[in-house]
Amino acid sequence: MENREEIMNQDDVLSSVHQYELERDEERVFINVREPLGGSPKGSFIAVPSLISKECSNTDYVGLGDSVEEALNDCLKRIKGISLSQAIPQGWLI
């Protein structure tokens, strides 16, 4: 297994995000719960409601693999050393 600390920037924080969908009346909202996994310690679980999902549209930064771990590691390698605004279209960062 590859050491993720070696393929991340020094001050990066890696989190697992659990997504939930809440439907109420005629409305729908996503709630993303952040679980820190590695990198610089930045707190504990955080739940954030959001109305839309924003993803990277540039395939140069999309990680691929035969497992969740391989895809995640490939993505981390592709975005290491670049600003997130380079990987995510302007106006899409939260």
C-alpha positions in Angstrom: 0.0 0.0 0.0 1.3 3.4 -1.0 1.9 6.0 1.8 -0.5 8.9 1.1 1.6 11.3 3.1 4.2 11.0 0.3 1.8 11.9 -2.5 0.2 14.8 -0.7 1.4 18.4 -0.2 2.8 19.0 3.3 -0.2 21.0 4.7 -2.9 19.0 2.9 -5.7 17.4 4.9 -7.4 14.3 3.5 -11.0 13.6 4.5 -13.6 11.0 3.7 -16.9 12.7 2.8 -20.2 10.9 3.5 -23.0 12.3 1.5 -26.7 12.2 2.6 -29.7 13.5 0.8 -32.6 15.1 2.8 -36.0 15.5 1.1 -38.5 17.8 2.8 -41.8 18.8 1.2 -40.8 19.7 -2.4 -37.2 20.5 -1.6 -34.0 18.5 -1.5 -30.6 19.2 0.1 -27.4 17.3 0.3 -25.5 17.1 3.6 -21.8 16.3 3.3 -20.1 14.9 6.5 -16.3 15.4 6.5 -14.2 12.7 8.3 -10.5 13.6 8.6 -8.3 10.7 7.5 -4.8 12.1 7.2 -2.5 15.0 6.8 -2.4 18.1 9.1 -4.8 17.8 11.9 -7.6 20.3 11.3 -10.5 19.2 13.6 -13.1 16.5 13.6 -16.3 15.6 11.8 -18.1 18.5 10.1 -21.5 18.3 8.4 -22.3 20.9 5.7 -25.6 21.3 3.9 -25.3 22.1 0.2 -27.8 22.7 -2.6 -25.6 21.6 -5.5 -22.7 19.3 -6.1 -19.6 20.7 -7.8 -17.1 18.5 -9.4 -13.9 18.7 -11.5 -14.7 18.7 -15.2 -11.1 18.5 -16.4 -10.2 14.9 -16.9 -6.5 15.6 -16.4 -7.2 15.7 -12.7 -9.6 12.8 -12.4 -8.1 9.8 -10.6 -8.7 6.3 -12.0 -8.2 2.8 -10.5 -9.5 -0.6 -9.9 -10.5 0.3 -6.3 -11.4 3.3 -4.3 -7.9 3.5 -2.9 -6.2 3.3 -6.4 -8.5 6.0 -7.8 -8.0 8.3 -4.8 -4.2 7.8 -4.9 -4.1 8.5 -8.7 -6.2 11.7 -8.2 -3.9 12.9 -5.3 -0.9 12.4 -7.5 -2.5 14.4 -10.4 -3.4 17.4 -8.2 -0.2 17.4 -6.1 1.6 20.8 -6.3 -1.2 22.6 -8.2 -3.8 25.0 -6.7 -7.3 23.7 -6.4 -8.6 26.6 -8.5 -6.5 25.1 -11.4 -8.3 21.7 -11.1 -11.8 23.1 -10.4 -13.3 25.7 -12.8 -13.3 29.3 -11.4 -16.3 30.1 -9.3 -16.8 26.4 -8.4 -14.7 26.2 -5.3 -16.7 26.3 -2.1 
